[in-house]
Amino acid sequence: MAKINTFEDLEVWKKARELSIAIFEITQNGSFSKDYSLKDPINKTTGSIMDNIAEGFDRGGNREFIQFLSIAKGSAAEVRSQLYRALDRNHINLSEFESLKEKTVDVGKQLSGFMTYLNKSEMKGSKYVSEPSEDYG
């Protein structure tokens, strides 16, 4: 297993980024590009998934990280709901819907698995690692 040093190393963050890019690209086309009441929120929500993973990681403690991962998981569900609205408004076709929904579900599953892992982990997080007592000099 590779060492995770930054949130950019997390596979779940990478997948959330891919989802965010895919959503952005699809919202630039046709009638979707003019439906600001859906275009703006769905882009903000997919960004929120990435952002909450990043913020939680940099908090340094597992409890806080899990809390932010939970928020990110909720945002993934929100994106799924918004995709239904995009389909219902004929902004995307069924194939596009299914593909994006699958990506969203996958991110949600990864987030759930990661939260379970962190809950079972004995390590409390990087902010709990003791600093050496030697001088910095």
C-alpha positions, 0 to 999 in steps of 0.5 A: 500500500502506498503512503498517503502524504496529501489528499491528492494521493487519495484514490477517492479524491481522484475519483471525485475529481474525475466526476467533477470534470465529467459533470462540468463537461456535460453541463457546458452542452446544449440546454444544460448550459442555460439551465443555471438553476441546475447547472450551478448547483450540480457543479458546486455539489461535485466540487463539494465532494472533492473539497470535503475530502481535502479539508477533512484530510488536512484536519489531521484527526480521524474523527474530523476526517470521517465527519468530512467524508460523511459530508462528501458522501451526502454531497454524492447523493445530492449529485445523484438526485440532481442527475435525475433532474437533469434527465427529467429536463432532457439535458442528458440522455439515459446513457449519460445519466447511467454513466454519471450515476454509476460514477457517483455511486462508486464515489459514495461506496469508496467514501463509505469504505474509507469511513469504515476503515478509519473507524476501525483504524488504531491510528487516530490521525497525524495530529496525534503523532508525538513530536520529538523532544529534541531541539530544532537547532 
